[in-house]
Amino acid sequence: MNNKRPDFDKEIINIAEYVCNYKIDSSLAYDTAYYDLLDSLACAFMALQFPECRKILGPIVPGAEMIGGAQVPGLHFQLEPVQAAFNLGAMIRWLDYNDTWLAAEWGHPSDNIGGLFSLMDYLNRQKSNHFTIHELLTAIIKAHEIQGVLALENSFNRVGLDHVVLVKVATTALATRLLGGNLDQVCNAVSQAWLDGQSLRTYRHAPNTGSRKSWAAGDATSRGVRLALLTMAGEMGYTSALSAKQWGFCDVYFKSQPLQINRPYSSYIMENILFKIAVPAEFHAQTAAEAAIKLHSQVKNRLNEIDKIEINTQESAMRIINKTGPLHNPADRDHCLQYITAVGLLFGQLTAEHYENNIAEDSRLDFLRSKMQVNENPQFSQDYLDPGKRSIGNAVTVFFTDGSSTGTIAIEYPIGHRNRRDEGKPLLVKKFIDSVNNHFAVHQAEKIINLAKNKEEFLKTQVHEWSDLLRK
């Protein structure tokens, strides 16, 4: 075999050139990234109310803290940046309430914030960098773009891989640049991310759905920081990590088919990102939850008269969250279309607490699930993939034994969709404010909220100064 090394795969070069050279000039992207950061921190603070999340946080072993390390928002820990990234990444993702991107592959690009925020914080403290919130938003926009563009036409889930592979690639690229890496070094680091062992989706699907899906993103973004640090210490790269015959990523995982990347990297993903505002639930079920909540008043006093509940949805929801049989834990329940719809019908709302055991034991939820029929609506599936629409449609109808029905509530766009952005922005701010007020003392919460709302001042704030303000 010819041992001459080729040039770097073009897919790797394109990512590195974007990270190193592209200037973000979209005011829409920056405005959306501002809300994305506040939303992600809101998710992190809300997650800290749950013992199952808190038990995995802190240093990698007790006592392994670092004076002058990255401060974990909402906690008292200062940690080296890899473990700090795991902490914040796990917090942001824990409740399945942060942003979402849906395409051939789905995912949550704000998963990258754990690594980017923690590394900037650390570098400001230890290396006398002066990264501001504005620069953090720039990095967030670029990480979103890398993850989202790679997801547009490449379905990693169909070959059994979890979408956090894209978090690892995006965080690695941006983290290397933040550490001062040049084009070649970013290429080296990104090649390492593609070669890394990739997570299977086993923990996201019946019958194995479990809490690893809540910390897998923290693991991926922290691994991105680790690979960037290794690269900047002088570790080499692998030029044909994707294309190498037999041993490359595409031959191993994609049946020798190259990645399909037909859109140039810009700021498209951030401009069109989806927010989870109405309910904390897997995004393919968001509009089903909204529809069910609208139907609550019509069914709450007629539960015993229900004959059938019909849910029409998209193909992706059919494949990943259409679930019958026992649900074993909160992670199982927030990835079940039927359970999410049942909660909305029964309670007229859906919060993270509704996935906990004490509520899941309510026999009425299983009764409602037993009445459900889930069908694919071909139009919903088509519009889901249409780049001009990117809808996430669901329709819910409840039929009663006397032959009457509620009528169908069909919702194509959830409140977190770009088509409903003006409606969603005030609710995103409220989500942030409520989370801060619930987690911090009154005086500290007031300082945090006032700075965040003063956008001009907030963007000039250095990342470590903002992080200090978030210390519990």
C-alpha positions in Angstrom: 0.0 0.0 0.0 1.3 3.5 -0.9 2.3 5.1 2.4 2.4 8.7 1.0 0.1 10.9 3.0 -2.5 12.9 1.0 -3.6 16.4 1.8 -6.2 16.8 4.5 -9.8 15.8 3.5 -11.6 18.7 2.0 -14.3 18.4 4.6 -11.8 19.0 7.4 -10.1 21.9 5.5 -13.4 23.6 5.0 -14.2 23.5 8.7 -10.8 24.8 9.6 -11.0 27.6 7.1 -14.4 28.6 8.3 -13.3 28.6 12.0 -10.1 30.6 11.2 -11.1 33.0 8.5 -14.9 33.5 8.3 -16.3 36.8 9.7 -19.8 36.6 11.1 -21.7 39.7 9.9 -25.3 38.7 10.6 -27.0 40.8 13.1 -29.8 38.2 13.2 -27.3 35.5 14.1 -25.9 37.6 16.9 -29.3 38.5 18.2 -30.4 34.9 18.2 -27.2 33.7 19.8 -27.8 36.2 22.7 -31.1 34.5 23.4 -29.5 31.1 22.9 -26.9 31.7 25.6 -29.5 32.9 28.1 -31.7 29.9 27.2 -28.8 27.5 27.7 -27.9 28.9 31.1 -31.6 28.8 32.1 -31.6 25.1 31.3 -28.4 24.6 33.3 -29.8 26.3 36.4 -33.1 24.4 36.2 -31.2 21.1 35.9 -29.5 21.9 39.3 -32.8 21.3 41.0 -32.5 17.6 40.2 -30.4 15.4 42.4 -29.7 12.9 39.6 -28.0 15.7 37.7 -26.1 17.2 40.7 -24.6 13.8 41.7 -22.4 13.6 38.5 -21.1 17.2 38.8 -18.0 18.6 40.3 -14.4 17.5 39.9 -13.5 14.2 38.3 -12.6 12.9 41.7 -13.3 14.5 45.1 -11.0 17.4 45.9 -9.6 17.7 42.4 -10.5 21.4 42.1 -8.3 24.1 40.5 -7.6 27.5 41.9 -8.1 29.9 39.0 -9.8 27.3 36.9 -13.1 27.6 35.0 -16.0 28.5 37.3 -19.0 26.2 36.8 -22.1 28.5 36.5 -24.6 28.0 39.3 -22.1 26.0 41.5 -19.1 26.8 43.6 -16.6 24.6 41.7 -13.5 25.9 39.9 -12.2 23.1 37.7 -9.7 22.5 34.9 -11.5 23.3 31.6 -12.1 19.7 30.4 -14.1 18.7 33.5 -15.7 22.2 33.7 -16.9 21.6 30.2 -18.4 18.3 31.2 -20.2 19.9 34.1 -21.8 22.8 32.1 -22.5 20.6 29.1 -24.3 18.0 31.2 -26.3 20.8 33.0 -27.4 22.4 29.8 -28.6 19.1 28.2 -30.0 17.4 31.3 -33.6 18.3 31.0 -33.8 18.1 27.2 -34.9 21.7 27.2 -32.1 23.4 25.2 -32.1 24.4 21.6 -32.6 21.9 18.7 -31.6 21.5 15.1 -33.6 19.1 12.9 -32.5 17.8 9.5 -31.2 14.4 8.2 -29.5 14.3 11.6 -30.9 16.1 14.7 -29.1 17.5 17.7 -28.7 20.4 20.1 -25.9 22.8 19.0 -25.9 24.6 22.3 -24.4 21.5 23.7 -21.1 23.1 22.5 -21.5 26.0 25.0 -20.2 23.8 27.8 -16.8 23.6 26.2 -16.6 27.1 24.7 -17.8 28.9 27.8 -15.5 26.9 30.2 -12.4 27.2 28.0 -12.8 31.0 27.5 -13.3 31.4 31.3 -10.2 29.4 32.0 -8.1 31.2 29.4 -9.2 34.6 30.7 -8.1 33.6 34.3 -4.9 31.6 33.5 -3.6 33.1 30.2 -4.6 36.7 30.5 -6.9 36.5 27.6 -9.8 39.0 27.4 -12.6 37.0 25.8 -15.9 38.9 26.0 -19.5 37.7 25.8 -19.6 39.0 22.2 -16.6 36.8 21.3 -18.3 33.9 23.1 -21.4 34.5 20.9 -19.2 34.4 17.8 -17.8 31.0 18.8 -21.3 29.8 19.6 -22.5 30.8 16.2 -19.7 29.0 14.4 -20.1 25.8 16.5 -23.8 25.8 15.7 -23.0 26.2 12.0 -20.5 23.3 11.9 -22.8 20.9 13.8 -25.9 22.0 11.9 -24.4 22.0 8.3 -22.9 18.5 8.9 -26.4 17.4 10.0 -28.3 18.7 7.0 -27.8 15.8 4.7 -25.9 13.2 6.8 -27.9 10.9 9.0 -25.6 9.5 11.7 -28.5 8.0 13.5 -29.3 5.7 10.6 -25.9 4.0 11.0 -26.4 3.8 14.8 -24.3 6.8 15.8 -25.4 9.4 18.3 -25.5 13.0 17.2 -23.0 14.0 19.8 -20.3 13.1 17.3 -21.0 16.5 15.8 -20.7 18.3 19.2 -17.3 16.8 19.5 -16.2 17.9 16.0 -17.6 21.4 16.5 -16.2 22.0 20.0 -12.8 20.6 18.9 -12.6 23.0 16.0 -13.5 26.1 18.0 -11.6 25.2 21.1 -8.4 24.7 19.1 -8.9 28.2 17.6 -9.5 29.7 21.0 -6.3 28.2 22.2 -4.4 30.0 19.4 -4.4 27.3 16.9 -3.7 28.1 13.2 -5.3 26.5 10.2 -3.1 23.4 10.3 -3.6 22.9 14.0 -7.4 23.1 13.6 -7.2 20.5 10.8 -5.1 18.3 13.1 -7.6 18.6 15.9 -10.7 18.1 13.8 -9.2 14.9 12.3 -8.7 13.6 15.8 -12.4 14.2 16.6 -13.5 12.2 13.5 -11.2 9.3 14.5 -12.3 9.3 18.1 -14.6 6.5 19.3 -18.1 7.6 18.6 -21.1 7.0 20.9 -23.9 4.6 19.9 -27.5 5.7 20.2 -28.4 2.7 22.4 -29.1 4.9 25.4 -31.7 7.0 23.5 -33.9 4.1 22.4 -36.2 1.5 23.8 -35.6 -0.7 25.6 -32.4 1.0 26.8 -33.3 4.6 27.1 -31.5 6.0 30.1 -29.8 9.0 31.8 -26.6 8.8 29.7 -28.5 10.7 27.0 -28.5 13.6 29.5 -24.8 13.7 30.0 -23.6 12.5 26.6 -23.3 16.0 25.3 -21.3 17.1 28.3 -19.0 14.2 27.6 -18.7 15.2 23.9 -18.0 18.9 24.4 -15.5 18.1 27.1 -13.8 15.6 24.8 -13.5 18.4 22.2 -11.7 20.6 24.7 -9.4 17.6 25.5 -8.5 17.0 21.9 -7.8 20.7 21.3 -5.4 20.7 24.3 -3.7 17.6 23.0 -3.3 19.1 19.6 -1.9 22.4 20.9 0.6 20.3 22.9 2.0 19.1 19.6 -0.1 16.0 18.8 -0.2 15.2 15.1 -3.3 15.0 12.9 -4.5 12.4 10.3 -5.0 13.8 6.9 -7.5 11.2 5.5 -9.4 10.6 8.7 -12.6 10.6 6.8 -11.6 9.2 3.4 -9.0 6.5 4.2 -9.8 3.2 2.6 -11.1 0.6 5.0 -10.0 2.4 8.1 -11.4 6.0 7.6 -14.6 7.2 9.2 -16.7 7.0 6.0 -15.7 3.5 5.1 -16.2 2.3 8.7 -19.5 4.0 9.4 -21.0 5.3 6.1 -20.7 2.3 3.8 -17.8 4.1 1.9 -20.1 7.0 1.1 -18.5 10.5 1.6 -20.2 13.0 3.8 -22.7 15.2 1.9 -21.9 18.9 2.5 -23.5 21.1 -0.1 -24.1 24.3 1.9 -21.2 26.7 2.7 -20.6 27.5 6.3 -22.0 30.9 7.3 -24.5 31.7 10.0 -27.6 29.9 8.7 -28.0 27.4 11.5 -28.1 30.0 14.3 -30.5 32.2 12.3 -32.9 29.2 12.1 -32.3 27.4 15.4 -35.3 26.0 17.2 -35.9 26.8 20.9 -37.7 24.6 23.4 -40.0 27.1 25.1 -43.4 25.6 25.7 -42.3 22.3 27.3 -39.1 20.4 28.1 -39.5 17.4 25.7 -37.8 15.8 22.7 -38.4 18.3 19.9 -40.3 16.1 17.6 -43.1 16.0 20.2 -43.2 19.8 20.9 -46.2 20.6 18.7 -48.0 17.4 20.0 -47.5 18.8 23.6 -48.8 22.2 22.5 -51.9 20.6 20.8 -52.6 18.4 23.9 -52.4 21.3 26.2 -55.0 23.1 24.0 -57.2 20.1 24.3 -57.0 19.8 28.0 -60.1 21.7 28.8 -62.2 19.5 26.5 -61.0 16.2 27.9 -60.2 16.8 31.6 -63.7 15.9 32.7 -64.4 13.2 30.1 -61.4 10.8 30.6 -63.7 7.8 31.1 -65.5 8.6 27.9 -62.4 8.5 25.7 -62.5 5.9 23.0 -59.4 6.7 21.0 -56.7 9.4 20.8 -55.2 9.8 17.3 -51.7 11.4 16.9 -50.5 12.2 13.4 -46.8 13.0 13.2 -43.6 13.0 11.1 -41.5 10.0 10.1 -38.7 11.0 12.5 -41.0 11.0 15.5 -42.4 7.7 14.4 -38.9 6.2 14.4 -37.5 7.6 17.6 -40.2 8.5 20.1 -43.2 6.4 19.2 -43.1 4.1 22.2 -45.4 1.6 23.9 -45.0 -0.5 27.0 -43.4 0.4 30.3 -41.4 3.5 30.7 -38.6 3.0 33.2 -37.2 6.5 34.1 -37.5 10.2 33.3 -35.2 9.9 30.3 -37.5 7.2 28.9 -40.6 9.3 29.4 -39.3 12.6 27.9 -38.6 10.6 24.7 -42.0 9.1 24.5 -44.5 10.9 22.2 -47.5 9.1 23.9 -46.4 10.0 27.4 -45.7 13.7 26.5 -49.2 13.9 24.9 -50.9 12.2 27.8 -49.4 14.7 30.3 -50.6 17.6 28.2 -54.1 16.2 28.0 -54.3 15.3 31.6 -52.7 18.3 33.3 -52.8 21.1 30.8 -49.1 21.7 31.2 -45.8 19.9 31.0 -42.8 20.5 33.2 -39.6 18.5 34.0 -41.3 17.3 37.2 -43.9 15.5 35.2 -41.3 12.9 34.1 -40.5 12.0 37.7 -41.7 8.7 39.2 -44.2 10.3 41.6 -46.3 11.7 38.7 -45.6 8.9 36.3 -47.3 6.5 38.7 -50.6 8.2 38.0 -52.6 5.4 36.4 -54.5 7.9 34.2 -51.4 8.5 32.2 -51.1 4.8 31.2 -54.8 4.8 30.5 -54.5 7.6 28.1 -51.4 6.0 26.4 -53.4 2.8 25.9 -56.0 4.7 23.9 -53.4 6.3 21.5 -52.9 5.5 17.8 -49.8 7.1 16.2 -49.7 7.5 12.4 -47.3 9.1 10.0 -48.7 12.1 8.1 -46.7 12.2 4.8 -47.2 15.9 4.5 -45.7 16.5 7.9 -42.7 14.3 6.9 -42.2 16.2 3.6 -42.5 19.6 5.3 -40.1 18.5 8.0 -37.3 18.1 5.4 -38.3 21.1 3.2 -35.5 23.8 3.8 -38.1 26.5 3.2 -40.4 25.2 6.0 -38.5 23.0 8.4 -41.8 22.4 10.2 -42.2 19.9 13.0 -45.9 19.1 12.6 -48.2 17.1 14.9 -52.0 16.8 15.1 -54.0 15.4 18.0 -57.6 14.3 18.0 -59.6 12.8 20.9 -62.6 10.6 20.1 -65.3 9.8 22.6 -67.5 6.7 23.0 -70.6 8.7 22.1 -69.2 9.3 18.6 -68.2 12.9 19.3 -64.6 14.3 19.2 -62.7 17.3 20.2 -61.8 18.1 16.6 -58.2 18.1 15.4 -55.6 20.4 16.8 -52.8 20.5 14.2 -49.7 22.6 14.9 -46.9 22.8 12.3 -44.5 25.2 14.0 -43.7 25.1 17.7 -43.3 28.3 19.5 -39.5 28.0 19.4 -39.4 28.0 15.6 -38.0 31.0 13.6 -41.5 31.6 12.2 -42.7 32.4 15.7 -39.5 34.1 17.0 -41.1 37.4 18.0 -43.7 35.4 20.1 -40.9 33.4 21.6 -38.3 36.0 22.6 -40.2 37.4 25.7 -40.8 33.8 26.8 -37.1 32.9 26.5 -36.2 35.9 28.6 -38.8 34.9 31.2 -37.4 31.3 31.2 -34.0 32.8 32.0 -35.3 35.2 34.7 -37.4 32.5 36.4 -34.4 30.1 36.4 -32.1 32.7 38.0 -34.6 33.7 40.6 -35.2 30.1 41.5 -31.6 29.3 41.9 -29.8 32.4 43.3 -30.4 34.7 46.3 -32.4 37.8 45.6 -29.6 40.3 45.5 -27.4 38.1 43.3 -30.3 37.3 41.0 -31.0 40.9 40.5 -27.4 41.7 39.4 -27.4 38.7 37.0 -30.7 39.7 35.4 -29.9 43.4 35.1 -26.6 42.7 33.4 -28.1 40.2 31.0 -30.9 42.5 30.0 -28.5 45.4 29.4 -27.4 43.9 26.2 -24.8 46.5 25.2 -23.0 46.2 28.5 -23.4 42.5 28.6 -21.7 41.9 25.3 -18.7 43.9 26.5 -18.4 41.9 29.7 -15.5 39.5 29.9 -16.5 35.8 30.2 -14.8 35.2 33.5 -16.5 38.3 35.0 -19.9 37.0 34.0 -19.0 33.6 35.3 -18.0 35.0 38.7 -21.4 36.6 38.9 -22.9 33.2 38.4 -21.0 31.5 41.2 -23.3 30.0 43.8 
